[in-house]
Amino acid sequence: MEMRPHGYAGTREQLRPFTTGGVWLNFVGDEGEDRIKAAFGIENFKRLQAVKRRYDPENVFRANHNLS
């Protein structure tokens, strides 16, 4: 049996069959780019990346949900 640091670590996977697949940005941590894309939607994510490249080419604003 695999030991997990938190008792709820596998809960998301267990509940996945009962979800819509949507993501709330408020609850996205450092879970990778796929979760961020799921939260924004792929088309919005691409559009936001273009805006990010234009207005923040140095990636100064990277603390939250990094789009680069």
Phi and psi restraints in degrees (value plus and minus 20) as a CYANA .aco file:
   2 GLU   PHI     -97.6   -57.6
   2 GLU   PSI     111.7   151.7
   3 MET   PHI    -105.2   -65.2
   3 MET   PSI     114.5   154.5
   4 ARG   PHI    -138.1   -98.1
   4 ARG   PSI     126.0   166.0
   5 PRO   PHI     -87.2   -47.2
   5 PRO   PSI     -44.9    -4.9
   6 HIS   PHI    -149.1  -109.1
   6 HIS   PSI     122.8   162.8
   7 GLY   PHI     -84.8   -44.8
   7 GLY   PSI     -40.1    -0.1
   8 TYR   PHI    -119.6   -79.6
   8 TYR   PSI     -10.2    29.8
   9 ALA   PHI     -78.7   -38.7
   9 ALA   PSI     -54.7   -14.7
  10 GLY   PHI    -116.1   -76.1
  10 GLY   PSI     -17.7    22.3
  11 THR   PHI     -80.4   -40.4
  11 THR   PSI     -62.3   -22.3
  12 ARG   PHI     -78.4   -38.4
  12 ARG   PSI     -64.5   -24.5
  13 GLU   PHI     -86.7   -46.7
  13 GLU   PSI     -57.3   -17.3
  14 GLN   PHI     -87.7   -47.7
  14 GLN   PSI     -52.3   -12.3
  15 LEU   PHI    -109.2   -69.2
  15 LEU   PSI     -31.5     8.5
  16 ARG   PHI     -70.6   -30.6
  16 ARG   PSI     -60.9   -20.9
  17 PRO   PHI     -81.9   -41.9
  17 PRO   PSI     -37.7     2.3
  18 PHE   PHI    -123.3   -83.3
  18 PHE   PSI      -9.4    30.6
  19 THR   PHI    -131.6   -91.6
  19 THR   PSI     149.6   189.6
  20 THR   PHI    -109.5   -69.5
  20 THR   PSI     -32.9     7.1
  21 GLY   PHI      73.3   113.3
  21 GLY   PSI     -26.9    13.1
  22 GLY   PHI     -91.1   -51.1
  22 GLY   PSI     142.0   182.0
  23 VAL   PHI    -152.7  -112.7
  23 VAL   PSI     116.2   156.2
  24 TRP   PHI    -112.8   -72.8
  24 TRP   PSI     102.7   142.7
  25 LEU   PHI     -78.3   -38.3
  25 LEU   PSI     -52.0   -12.0
  26 ASN   PHI     -80.8   -40.8
  26 ASN   PSI     -44.0    -4.0
  27 PHE   PHI    -127.6   -87.6
  27 PHE   PSI     -11.5    28.5
  28 VAL   PHI    -108.8   -68.8
  28 VAL   PSI     103.9   143.9
  29 GLY   PHI    -123.2   -83.2
  29 GLY   PSI    -158.1  -118.1
  30 ASP   PHI    -111.6   -71.6
  30 ASP   PSI      48.0    88.0
  31 GLU   PHI    -128.4   -88.4
  31 GLU   PSI     -14.9    25.1
  32 GLY   PHI      80.9   120.9
  32 GLY   PSI     146.7   186.7
  33 GLU   PHI     -85.4   -45.4
  33 GLU   PSI     -52.2   -12.2
  34 ASP   PHI     -81.5   -41.5
  34 ASP   PSI     -58.8   -18.8
  35 ARG   PHI     -88.7   -48.7
  35 ARG   PSI     -57.4   -17.4
  36 ILE   PHI     -86.8   -46.8
  36 ILE   PSI     -62.3   -22.3
  37 LYS   PHI     -81.1   -41.1
  37 LYS   PSI     -60.2   -20.2
  38 ALA   PHI     -84.4   -44.4
  38 ALA   PSI     -55.8   -15.8
  39 ALA   PHI     -90.1   -50.1
  39 ALA   PSI     -63.5   -23.5
  40 PHE   PHI    -105.3   -65.3
  40 PHE   PSI     -46.9    -6.9
  41 GLY   PHI      68.9   108.9
  41 GLY   PSI     124.2   164.2
  42 ILE   PHI     -83.1   -43.1
  42 ILE   PSI     -61.4   -21.4
  43 GLU   PHI     -86.9   -46.9
  43 GLU   PSI     -64.7   -24.7
  44 ASN   PHI     -83.8   -43.8
  44 ASN   PSI     -59.3   -19.3
  45 PHE   PHI     -80.4   -40.4
  45 PHE   PSI     -64.8   -24.8
  46 LYS   PHI     -83.8   -43.8
  46 LYS   PSI     -62.0   -22.0
  47 ARG   PHI     -83.9   -43.9
  47 ARG   PSI     -63.0   -23.0
  48 LEU   PHI     -86.3   -46.3
  48 LEU   PSI     -54.0   -14.0
  49 GLN   PHI     -82.9   -42.9
  49 GLN   PSI     -60.6   -20.6
  50 ALA   PHI     -84.0   -44.0
  50 ALA   PSI     -62.2   -22.2
  51 VAL   PHI     -83.5   -43.5
  51 VAL   PSI     -63.5   -23.5
  52 LYS   PHI     -80.7   -40.7
  52 LYS   PSI     -65.0   -25.0
  53 ARG   PHI     -81.8   -41.8
  53 ARG   PSI     -57.2   -17.2
  54 ARG   PHI     -93.6   -53.6
  54 ARG   PSI     -66.0   -26.0
  55 TYR   PHI    -118.4   -78.4
  55 TYR   PSI     -33.2     6.8
  56 ASP   PHI    -160.9  -120.9
  56 ASP   PSI      40.5    80.5
  57 PRO   PHI     -83.9   -43.9
  57 PRO   PSI     -42.2    -2.2
  58 GLU   PHI    -109.6   -69.6
  58 GLU   PSI     -19.7    20.3
  59 ASN   PHI      36.7    76.7
  59 ASN   PSI      23.0    63.0
  60 VAL   PHI     -86.2   -46.2
  60 VAL   PSI     -61.9   -21.9
  61 PHE   PHI    -113.6   -73.6
  61 PHE   PSI      67.1   107.1
  62 ARG   PHI    -147.0  -107.0
  62 ARG   PSI     -14.5    25.5
  63 ALA   PHI     -87.8   -47.8
  63 ALA   PSI     -62.4   -22.4
  64 ASN   PHI    -121.4   -81.4
  64 ASN   PSI     131.4   171.4
  65 HIS   PHI      -4.2    35.8
  65 HIS   PSI      52.3    92.3
  66 ASN   PHI     -82.8   -42.8
  66 ASN   PSI     108.9   148.9
  67 LEU   PHI    -119.1   -79.1
  67 LEU   PSI     -24.2    15.8
